[in-house]
Amino acid sequence: MTVSASSSPGAATASMSPLVFLSRYGTFLAFLALILFNVFMTRNFLSWQTLNVNLTQVAPIVIVAIGMTLVIATGGIDLSVGSLMAIAGAIAPMIFMGKLFPVDPVLGVALALVIPILIAGMLGWFNGFLVTNFRIQPIVATLVLFIAGRGIAQVITNGNLQVFKNPEFQFIAMGRIGGIPVQVILMLAVAALAFALIRQTVIGRQIIAVGGNEKAARLTGIPVRRVKLFVYIVSGALAGLAGLIVIARNSASDANLVGFGMELDAIAAVAVGGSLLTGGRANIIGTVLGAFVIQLVRYTLLANGVPDAAALVVKAGLIVAAVFIQQRASKA
């Protein structure tokens, strides 16, 4: 049904089919439902401690999921993000603890905050190189580092847990500015930059065009290869940043656990947030909300005595439901 130009927003909403309505507002409704459920059913939910826990837990998910959103918007996918987090998390302590080369403590922290992110970005470029130059399917290309990346992280650390206490480095996760956790500020900054990128820049429009119809994008002169390399580099770099936040929060780097399962959380956040997994759409705000839904689902289950393993089943169900609604809504 077509809505005339004189129709009010309320009339437009009223004319939507239920599936279209869910595809547009379902993420927000799910977020609101989880909030209301916890307000009435979960003890101490409305406390600063609970808010802090959820915000600091969700920040790395949002950061990685935003990179995943850009990749998926081009019609790709990145399964390597968890392993890239592990690699960045393995390299950083070795730098500021002087295990790789003697370094001044202040300079060591600075390098530990930069070099791992650059390396993760370079590995993201490698993913993009496989996709663009060798025409390998993204799911297969990124599977290479999904498998090998965690092995690389284990080799870097010799399989050992790296425990540390470095307030300067850990400021990225433990510090506060104006009472707001630094990692939350980083999360909001990444989201704001990604939103501006998609809405207000040429490359943002090119990302959507490549995902919508790659052949047509190429015929119109869009540098498809460069666009794809760009999104994989960004995804890798953001995964590296998230890896640093996680190890700083835990005061330890474990190559076996850092970033484990993050690819599922990121993909779930993108799907639940309303971005098409087939490409051609990048809903940054939806991804942020989707990540909060994923986090609140896990928190709600744990707070009410449900085993953490059940959260994996719920996440998988959310992905299936989101994809189903998107597909049906596109045909409505």
URHUVEN-V989097 format. One record per backbone hydrogen bond with DSSP energy under -1.0 kcal/mol. CO is the residue of the C=O (numbers start at 1). NH is the residue of the N-H. Records with the same first field share a line. If there is no record, write none. Layout:
# URHUVEN-V989097
CO->NH + NH
This chain:
# URHUVEN-V989097
4->7
8->12
9->13
10->14
11->15
13->16
17->21
18->22
19->23
20->24
21->25
22->26
25->29
26->30
27->31
28->32
29->33
30->34
31->35
32->36
33->37
34->38
35->39
36->40
37->41
38->42
42->45
45->47
47->51
48->52
49->53
50->54
51->55
52->56
53->57
54->58
55->59
58->62
59->63
60->64
61->65
62->66
63->67
64->68
65->69
66->70
67->71
68->72
69->73
71->74 + 76
72->75
73->280
80->84
81->85
82->86
83->87
84->88
85->89
86->90
87->91
88->92
91->95
92->96
93->97
94->99 + 100
95->98
104->108
105->109
106->110
107->111
108->112
109->113
111->115
114->118
115->119
116->120
117->121
118->122
119->123
120->124
121->125
122->126
123->127
124->128
125->129
126->130
127->131
128->132
129->133
130->136
137->140 + 141
138->142
142->146
143->147
144->148
145->149
148->152
149->153
150->154
151->155
152->156
153->157
154->159
157->160
162->253
166->170
169->172
170->173 + 174
171->175
175->182
177->180
180->177
181->185
182->186
183->187
184->188
185->189
186->190
187->191
188->192
189->193
190->194
191->195
192->196
193->197
194->198
195->199
196->200
197->201
201->205
202->206
203->207
204->208
205->209
206->210
207->211
208->212
209->213
213->217
214->218
215->219
216->220
217->222
218->221
222->224
223->227
224->228
225->229
226->230
227->231
228->232
229->233
230->234
231->235
232->236
233->237
234->238
235->239
236->240
237->241
238->242
239->243
240->244
241->245
242->246
243->247
244->248
245->249
246->250
247->251 + 252
251->164
253->162
254->257 + 258
257->260
259->262
261->265
262->266
263->267
264->268
265->269
266->270
267->271
268->272
269->273
270->275
271->274
276->279
282->284
283->287
284->288
285->289
286->290
287->291
288->292
289->293
290->294
291->295
292->296
293->297
294->298
295->299
296->300
297->301
298->302
299->303
300->304
301->306
302->305
307->310
308->311
310->314
311->315
312->316
313->317
314->318
315->319
316->320
317->321
318->322
319->323
320->324
321->325
322->326
323->327
324->328
325->329
326->330
